[in-house]
Amino acid sequence: MQAPAALGLGQGDAESMYQAFNNVFLVRSGNAVYYKSAINNAGRDETWAASLDILGAQDAYERTGDPEKKTLINELLTTWLDYTPTPWSWDGWNDDIGWFSLALIRGYQITSNPRFLDAAKYGFDYAFGRGWDTQHNGGGIWEENPEYAARETPPKTSTKEALANDSLGKVACMIYQSTHDGSYLQKAQQIYAWVSANLFNHTTGQINTGISPDGHIDTGSAAYNQGTFLDYAHLLYLITGNPIYRTDAHLALDYGLRNLTNQNGIFSNTQTYLNTWADEFARGAGHFVRDNGLWATYHPALKANADAILRNRRPDLGITWNGWDEPTPPNDDTLSTNKFVSSVAWLQFTPTSPPNEEISGIHTLVNKATNTSLDSGGKFENGSPIIQWGKNASLNQRWLLTANDADESWNIVNLASWKALDCPGGREEGGMAMVLWTGSRDGNQRWGVERLEDGSYKIWNRASGKVLDGGAGGENGAVVVQREWNGSAQQRWVLE
């Protein structure tokens, strides 16, 4: 079947690219579910390569919250772990362990499958435990651990690279989000401080490839390194609120768009030795732009890349290789699966038109009647009631609003607890307290957000149909409930 000619990014193109990728590469064989290794090779993609494939599927879930995609991710990671169980001491490359663990911890955040969390924690603990070294360069994680490099033919000298440090730093951030174990945040910040001091150029925004034990810096740059650092810095900004991380992420984003694209502003790399190229940059840019309300500035560049991807699809398969600004080779079936995942990722993070910037991003939600803010109360446990509290600068009062594709609803997630604003069971009782709960993207965690004539917002649950209500009292600790819409000030919220 011929893929339709693309005039530009349109509604449904992100889903079409994801489905085309699955049509070509996804295999179900008995209880096993996996991506094959190339167009013409039905063998299972393995280890780190399979992890990169799965990250692309996770991008599609992030865009939609689709339960079928959640099920697929659970199946893919279950198969991956069945074939690649811990321990992973057979692999001396710490960046490999980083990609294993990144797909697993992200999978845990999507599915809540504890097997994925346990394996991700093992991966980080193992790689950090063997790889963090202060004897050379004042710290940092080895790319390939020295005892493995010494056994190579011929023996190699180990270096410390962005690839291992930034991927594992992201894993530590996400384990912290999932467990609130402060030791992982401490290590995430420790790794970041070393990367910032040794590999990041604070003037240009470039993330360098790595550093050798004698202090020589490899100043090469790559879209995947740039994007992994960008996403890492942004995660730390969300978790801590420290604006230094935001500044670094912004610099990294601008460097990538300015220096790693071609004359048309497109990420396009036709080198056949590469696996993925710009998938991590897609995630980093997409998250940073979305969460900081910067669509007006960056959507044109993101869309130009999406348009190039669509324009250069392979006509018979509907997939696009890493060379986004050149036609995908129509007869080369030897190309590996990884060479097509970046285009899938990019489209998941590039909306057809910019979301509403007045709603999208990080906000404090202030009740118009009580002038107090929606607050997580410093709680992390599922079922903890959402309260109101006098306005302050704490993360308890910072909420991340992200759009769900297709149904125009919003996810509302607290940046202290990393739990979602939840209507218990989607029940319709008036006066019922709203709570924190692990994100599921189900209807009881999807909210309508509508701007009213006075500039405030009506916020209602898509499952219950009831609105968020601050009640009549303004005392600290007052519980936030749901009620039928009556238009009163206590049902109106100001997004600050």
C-alpha positions as CSV (number, residue, x, y, z in Angstrom):
1,M,0.0,0.0,0.0
2,Q,1.3,3.4,-0.9
3,A,1.7,6.0,2.0
4,P,-0.2,9.2,1.1
5,A,1.9,12.1,0.1
6,A,2.4,14.4,3.1
7,L,1.7,18.1,2.7
8,G,2.6,18.7,6.3
9,L,1.9,17.4,9.8
10,G,-1.7,16.7,10.3
11,Q,-4.0,15.1,12.8
12,G,-3.4,11.4,13.1
13,D,0.1,11.4,11.6
14,A,1.8,10.6,14.9
15,E,-0.4,7.6,15.4
16,S,0.0,6.6,11.8
17,M,3.8,6.6,12.1
18,Y,3.6,4.6,15.3
19,Q,1.3,2.0,13.7
20,A,3.4,1.8,10.6
21,F,6.5,1.1,12.8
22,N,4.6,-1.7,14.6
23,N,3.2,-3.1,11.3
24,V,6.8,-3.5,10.0
25,F,8.7,-4.6,13.2
26,L,6.4,-5.9,15.9
27,V,6.3,-9.6,16.4
28,R,4.0,-11.8,18.5
29,S,5.2,-15.4,18.9
30,G,3.4,-17.4,21.5
31,N,3.7,-15.4,24.8
32,A,6.6,-13.4,23.5
33,V,6.1,-9.9,22.2
34,Y,9.1,-8.0,20.7
35,Y,10.5,-5.9,17.9
36,K,12.5,-7.7,15.2
37,S,16.0,-6.5,14.4
38,A,15.5,-5.2,10.8
39,I,13.0,-5.0,8.0
40,N,14.2,-8.3,6.6
41,N,15.4,-10.0,9.8
42,A,12.7,-11.5,11.9
43,G,15.2,-12.2,14.7
44,R,14.5,-10.5,18.0
45,D,16.1,-7.1,18.6
46,E,18.1,-7.6,21.8
47,T,19.5,-5.8,24.9
48,W,20.1,-2.1,24.5
49,A,18.8,-2.0,20.9
50,A,15.5,-3.5,22.0
51,S,15.3,-1.0,24.9
52,L,15.6,1.8,22.3
53,D,12.7,0.3,20.3
54,I,10.5,0.1,23.5
55,L,11.2,3.7,24.4
56,G,9.6,4.6,21.1
57,A,6.4,2.7,22.1
58,Q,6.5,4.5,25.4
59,D,6.6,7.8,23.6
60,A,3.3,6.9,21.9
61,Y,1.7,6.0,25.2
62,E,2.9,9.3,26.7
63,R,1.1,11.2,23.9
64,T,-2.2,9.3,24.3
65,G,-2.5,7.4,27.6
66,D,-4.1,4.7,25.5
67,P,-4.6,1.5,27.6
68,E,-3.8,-0.7,24.6
69,K,-0.4,0.9,24.3
70,K,0.1,0.4,28.1
71,T,-0.7,-3.3,27.6
72,L,1.8,-3.5,24.8
73,I,4.5,-1.9,26.8
74,N,3.9,-4.4,29.6
75,E,4.2,-7.2,27.1
76,L,7.3,-5.9,25.5
77,L,9.2,-5.3,28.8
78,T,8.1,-8.6,30.2
79,T,9.5,-10.4,27.1
80,W,12.6,-8.3,27.3
81,L,13.2,-9.3,30.9
82,D,12.5,-12.9,30.2
83,Y,15.3,-13.0,27.7
84,T,17.6,-10.5,29.5
85,P,17.2,-11.3,33.2
86,T,19.5,-9.8,35.9
87,P,22.3,-9.9,36.7
88,W,23.9,-8.0,33.8
89,S,27.5,-8.5,34.7
90,W,28.1,-10.0,31.2
91,D,27.8,-6.4,29.8
92,G,30.7,-4.1,30.6
93,W,29.2,-1.0,29.0
94,N,27.5,1.2,31.5
95,D,25.5,3.1,28.9
96,D,23.9,-0.2,27.9
97,I,22.8,-0.6,31.5
98,G,21.5,2.9,31.3
99,W,19.3,2.2,28.3
100,F,18.1,-1.1,29.8
101,S,17.1,0.7,33.0
102,L,15.6,3.7,31.4
103,A,13.1,1.7,29.4
104,L,12.3,-0.3,32.6
105,I,11.8,2.6,34.9
106,R,9.7,4.4,32.4
107,G,7.8,1.2,31.9
108,Y,7.2,1.1,35.6
109,Q,5.8,4.6,35.6
110,I,3.4,3.6,32.9
111,T,2.3,0.2,34.1
112,S,3.1,0.0,37.8
113,N,4.6,-3.4,37.3
114,P,7.0,-3.9,40.2
115,R,9.2,-6.2,38.3
116,F,10.2,-3.3,36.1
117,L,11.0,-1.1,39.1
118,D,13.1,-3.8,40.7
119,A,15.1,-4.4,37.5
120,A,15.6,-0.6,37.0
121,K,16.9,-0.2,40.5
122,Y,19.2,-3.1,40.1
123,G,20.5,-1.7,36.9
124,F,21.3,1.8,38.3
125,D,22.8,0.5,41.5
126,Y,25.0,-2.0,39.6
127,A,26.2,0.5,37.0
128,F,26.8,3.3,39.5
129,G,28.4,1.0,42.0
130,R,31.0,-0.3,39.6
131,G,31.2,2.7,37.3
132,W,31.5,5.8,39.5
133,D,35.1,6.6,39.9
134,T,36.9,9.5,41.7
135,Q,40.5,8.4,41.0
136,H,40.3,10.0,37.6
137,N,38.6,13.3,36.5
138,G,37.2,13.8,40.0
139,G,34.2,11.5,39.4
140,G,32.0,10.4,36.7
141,I,30.8,7.0,35.4
142,W,33.0,4.9,33.0
143,E,31.5,4.3,29.6
144,E,33.0,0.8,29.5
145,N,34.3,-0.3,32.9
146,P,38.1,-0.6,32.9
147,E,38.3,-4.3,33.7
148,Y,36.2,-5.0,30.6
149,A,38.1,-2.6,28.4
150,A,41.3,-4.3,29.4
151,R,40.0,-7.6,28.0
152,E,39.2,-6.2,24.6
153,T,41.3,-7.1,21.6
154,P,43.3,-5.0,21.5
155,P,42.9,-3.6,25.1
156,K,41.2,-0.2,25.3
157,T,41.5,2.8,27.5
158,S,38.3,3.5,29.3
159,T,36.7,7.0,29.1
160,K,33.9,8.7,30.8
161,E,31.1,9.8,28.4
162,A,27.9,11.7,28.4
163,L,26.1,8.6,27.1
164,A,26.5,6.6,30.3
165,N,26.4,9.4,32.8
166,D,23.3,11.2,31.4
167,S,21.2,8.0,30.7
168,L,21.9,6.7,34.2
169,G,21.2,10.2,35.7
170,K,17.8,10.1,34.1
171,V,17.2,6.7,35.5
172,A,18.1,8.0,39.0
173,C,15.7,10.9,38.6
174,M,12.8,8.6,37.6
175,I,13.5,6.1,40.4
176,Y,13.3,9.0,42.8
177,Q,10.0,10.2,41.2
178,S,8.7,6.6,41.6
179,T,9.9,5.8,45.2
180,H,10.8,9.1,46.9
181,D,14.0,7.5,48.0
182,G,16.2,10.5,48.4
183,S,19.5,8.6,47.8
184,Y,18.6,8.4,44.1
185,L,18.0,12.1,43.9
186,Q,21.3,12.7,45.6
187,K,23.1,10.5,43.1
188,A,21.3,12.1,40.2
189,Q,22.5,15.5,41.4
190,Q,26.0,14.1,42.0
191,I,26.3,12.8,38.5
192,Y,24.9,16.0,37.0
193,A,27.3,18.2,38.9
194,W,30.2,16.1,37.4
195,V,28.8,16.3,33.9
196,S,28.2,20.0,34.2
197,A,31.7,20.6,35.3
198,N,33.5,18.3,32.8
199,L,31.4,17.8,29.7
200,F,28.9,20.7,29.4
201,N,29.9,24.0,27.7
202,H,28.0,26.7,29.6
203,T,28.7,29.3,27.0
204,T,27.5,27.4,23.9
205,G,25.2,24.7,25.4
206,Q,27.1,21.8,23.8
207,I,27.4,18.5,25.6
208,N,30.8,17.0,24.7
209,T,31.2,13.3,24.0
210,G,33.5,12.4,26.9
211,I,36.7,12.8,28.7
212,S,39.8,10.5,29.0
213,P,41.6,9.7,32.2
214,D,44.4,12.2,31.3
215,G,41.8,15.0,31.0
216,H,41.5,15.2,27.2
217,I,38.0,16.1,26.2
218,D,36.4,14.7,23.1
219,T,34.5,17.7,21.8
220,G,32.4,15.7,19.4
221,S,28.6,16.3,19.5
222,A,25.6,14.1,18.7
223,A,21.9,14.6,18.8
224,Y,21.3,11.7,21.2
225,N,23.9,13.0,23.7
226,Q,22.5,16.5,23.4
227,G,18.9,15.3,23.9
228,T,19.7,13.0,26.8
229,F,21.4,15.8,28.7
230,L,18.5,18.2,27.9
231,D,16.0,15.7,29.3
232,Y,18.1,15.0,32.3
233,A,18.5,18.7,33.2
234,H,14.8,19.2,32.7
235,L,13.9,16.3,35.0
236,L,16.1,17.8,37.8
237,Y,14.4,21.2,37.3
238,L,10.9,19.6,37.7
239,I,12.0,17.6,40.7
240,T,13.9,20.4,42.6
241,G,12.6,23.7,41.1
242,N,16.2,24.9,40.8
243,P,16.3,27.3,37.9
244,I,20.0,26.4,37.1
245,Y,18.8,23.2,35.6
246,R,16.3,25.0,33.5
247,T,18.9,27.4,32.2
248,D,21.2,24.5,31.3
249,A,18.4,22.6,29.5
250,H,17.4,25.7,27.6
251,L,21.0,26.2,26.4
252,A,21.2,22.5,25.4
253,L,18.0,22.8,23.4
254,D,19.1,25.9,21.5
255,Y,22.5,24.4,20.7
256,G,20.9,21.3,19.2
257,L,18.5,23.2,17.0
258,R,21.3,25.6,15.9
259,N,24.3,23.3,15.5
260,L,23.1,19.7,15.0
261,T,20.6,20.3,12.2
262,N,21.3,20.8,8.5
263,Q,20.9,24.0,6.4
264,N,17.1,23.4,6.5
265,G,17.0,23.1,10.2
266,I,16.4,19.4,10.0
267,F,18.0,16.6,12.1
268,S,19.1,14.4,9.2
269,N,21.8,11.8,9.4
270,T,22.2,9.1,6.8
271,Q,25.3,7.4,8.3
272,T,24.5,3.7,8.2
273,Y,26.6,2.8,11.2
274,L,24.3,4.8,13.4
275,N,21.3,3.3,15.2
276,T,19.1,6.0,16.6
277,W,20.0,9.6,16.2
278,A,17.4,12.1,17.4
279,D,15.0,10.2,19.5
280,E,16.4,11.4,22.8
281,F,16.4,15.0,21.5
282,A,12.8,14.5,20.6
283,R,12.0,13.6,24.2
284,G,14.1,16.3,25.7
285,A,12.8,19.0,23.4
286,G,9.2,17.9,23.7
287,H,9.2,17.7,27.5
288,F,11.0,21.0,27.9
289,V,8.9,23.0,25.5
290,R,5.6,21.5,26.7
291,D,6.3,21.9,30.4
292,N,7.7,25.5,30.1
293,G,5.0,26.8,27.8
294,L,7.4,27.6,24.9
295,W,5.3,26.4,22.0
296,A,5.2,29.8,20.4
297,T,9.0,29.9,20.2
298,Y,9.8,26.3,19.3
299,H,6.8,24.7,17.6
300,P,7.8,26.0,14.1
301,A,11.2,24.2,14.4
302,L,9.6,21.0,15.7
303,K,7.0,21.0,13.0
304,A,9.5,21.6,10.3
305,N,11.3,18.4,11.3
306,A,8.0,16.5,11.5
307,D,7.1,17.7,8.0
308,A,10.4,16.4,6.7
309,I,9.8,13.1,8.4
310,L,6.4,12.7,6.7
311,R,7.7,14.0,3.4
312,N,10.4,11.3,3.2
313,R,8.6,8.2,4.4
314,R,9.2,5.0,2.5
315,P,6.1,4.8,0.4
316,D,5.3,1.1,0.7
317,L,5.9,0.9,4.5
318,G,5.1,4.4,5.8
319,I,8.3,4.6,8.0
320,T,11.2,7.1,7.9
321,W,14.9,6.5,8.6
322,N,17.3,8.8,10.4
323,G,18.0,10.9,7.3
324,W,14.8,12.9,7.7
325,D,15.6,15.4,4.9
326,E,16.2,12.7,2.3
327,P,13.9,10.0,1.0
328,T,14.0,6.7,3.0
329,P,15.7,4.1,0.7
330,P,12.9,2.2,-0.9
331,N,14.7,-1.1,-1.5
332,D,17.1,-1.4,1.4
333,D,15.4,-4.0,3.7
334,T,18.6,-4.5,5.7
335,L,18.1,-1.2,7.7
336,S,17.8,-2.0,11.4
337,T,14.7,-1.2,13.5
338,N,16.6,1.4,15.6
339,K,17.1,3.5,12.4
340,F,13.4,4.2,12.3
341,V,12.5,4.8,15.9
342,S,13.7,8.5,16.0
343,S,11.0,9.5,13.5
344,V,8.4,7.8,15.6
345,A,9.6,9.6,18.7
346,W,9.7,13.0,17.1
347,L,6.1,12.9,15.9
348,Q,4.8,11.9,19.4
349,F,6.2,15.1,20.8
350,T,5.2,17.4,18.0
351,P,1.5,18.4,18.1
352,T,-0.3,19.4,14.9
353,S,-0.9,22.8,16.4
354,P,0.5,24.3,19.7
355,P,-1.5,23.4,22.8
356,N,-3.1,26.1,24.9
357,E,-0.1,27.8,26.5
358,E,-2.3,29.4,29.2
359,I,-3.1,25.9,30.4
360,S,-0.1,23.7,29.4
361,G,2.8,23.6,31.7
362,I,3.6,24.2,35.4
363,H,1.1,26.1,37.5
364,T,-0.1,27.0,40.9
365,L,-3.9,26.5,41.1
366,V,-5.5,29.2,43.3
367,N,-9.1,29.1,44.4
368,K,-10.9,32.3,43.6
369,A,-13.1,32.2,46.7
370,T,-10.5,31.2,49.3
371,N,-7.3,32.6,47.7
372,T,-5.6,29.4,48.8
373,S,-3.7,27.0,46.5
374,L,-4.3,23.4,45.6
375,D,-1.7,21.6,47.7
376,S,-0.5,17.9,48.0
377,G,0.0,18.4,51.8
378,G,3.5,16.9,51.6
379,K,2.0,13.5,51.2
380,F,3.2,10.7,48.8
381,E,0.7,7.9,49.6
382,N,-2.1,6.9,47.3
383,G,-5.4,8.2,48.6
384,S,-4.0,11.2,50.4
385,P,-6.6,14.0,50.2
386,I,-5.8,17.1,48.2
387,I,-6.0,20.2,50.4
388,Q,-5.8,24.0,50.1
389,W,-3.1,26.0,51.7
390,G,-1.9,29.6,51.7
391,K,0.1,30.4,48.6
392,N,3.8,29.6,48.9
393,A,6.7,28.6,46.6
394,S,6.8,24.9,47.6
395,L,6.6,22.0,45.1
396,N,3.5,20.9,47.0
397,Q,1.7,23.6,45.1
398,R,3.3,23.2,41.7
399,W,1.2,21.1,39.3
400,L,2.1,20.0,35.8
401,L,-0.7,20.1,33.3
402,T,-0.2,18.1,30.1
403,A,-2.7,17.4,27.3
404,N,-4.1,14.0,26.3
405,D,-4.1,13.7,22.5
406,A,-7.6,13.3,20.9
407,D,-10.0,13.9,23.8
408,E,-8.8,17.5,24.8
409,S,-8.5,16.5,28.5
410,W,-5.6,17.3,30.8
411,N,-3.4,15.3,33.2
412,I,-2.7,17.2,36.5
413,V,0.3,15.9,38.3
414,N,1.9,17.3,41.5
415,L,5.6,18.0,41.3
416,A,6.3,17.1,45.0
417,S,4.5,13.8,45.1
418,W,4.6,12.9,41.4
419,K,1.0,11.6,41.9
420,A,-2.0,12.6,39.8
421,L,-5.1,14.6,40.8
422,D,-7.6,11.8,41.0
423,C,-11.4,11.4,41.5
424,P,-11.6,8.1,43.4
425,G,-13.1,5.5,41.1
426,G,-14.6,8.2,39.0
427,R,-17.6,8.2,41.4
428,E,-20.2,10.9,41.1
429,E,-21.0,11.7,44.7
430,G,-21.0,15.5,45.5
431,G,-18.7,16.5,48.3
432,M,-16.3,13.6,47.8
433,A,-12.7,14.5,48.5
434,M,-10.2,14.5,45.6
435,V,-7.0,12.5,46.2
436,L,-3.5,11.8,45.1
437,W,-3.0,8.6,43.2
438,T,-0.3,7.0,41.0
439,G,-0.8,8.1,37.4
440,S,-2.9,5.8,35.3
441,R,-4.3,8.2,32.6
442,D,-7.7,6.7,33.2
443,G,-10.9,8.8,32.9
444,N,-10.9,9.6,36.7
445,Q,-7.5,11.3,36.2
446,R,-8.5,13.2,33.1
447,W,-9.7,16.7,33.6
448,G,-11.5,19.3,31.5
449,V,-10.1,22.8,31.9
450,E,-12.2,25.6,30.5
451,R,-11.4,29.3,30.6
452,L,-14.3,31.4,31.9
453,E,-15.2,35.0,31.1
454,D,-13.5,36.4,34.2
455,G,-10.1,34.7,33.3
456,S,-10.5,31.9,35.9
457,Y,-10.9,28.2,35.0
458,K,-13.6,25.6,35.6
459,I,-11.9,22.2,36.2
460,W,-14.0,19.1,35.9
461,N,-13.4,15.4,36.0
462,R,-14.1,13.5,32.8
463,A,-15.3,10.4,34.6
464,S,-17.6,11.9,37.2
465,G,-18.6,15.1,35.3
466,K,-18.2,17.0,38.6
467,V,-16.1,20.1,39.1
468,L,-13.2,20.8,41.4
469,D,-14.6,22.8,44.4
470,G,-12.7,24.6,47.1
471,G,-15.6,24.8,49.6
472,A,-16.6,27.8,51.5
473,G,-13.9,27.9,54.1
474,G,-10.5,29.3,53.4
475,E,-8.5,27.7,56.3
476,N,-5.3,25.9,55.6
477,G,-5.8,22.2,55.3
478,A,-9.3,22.4,53.9
479,V,-10.1,19.4,51.7
480,V,-10.8,19.9,48.0
481,V,-14.0,18.1,46.8
482,Q,-16.1,17.7,43.7
483,R,-19.6,19.1,43.2
484,E,-22.1,19.9,40.5
485,W,-21.2,23.1,38.7
486,N,-23.0,26.1,40.1
487,G,-20.7,28.9,38.9
488,S,-19.7,30.1,42.3
489,A,-16.2,31.5,43.1
490,Q,-15.3,28.4,45.0
491,Q,-15.5,26.4,41.8
492,R,-13.3,28.9,39.9
493,W,-9.5,28.4,39.8
494,V,-6.8,30.9,38.7
495,L,-3.8,29.3,37.0
496,E,-0.7,31.2,38.1
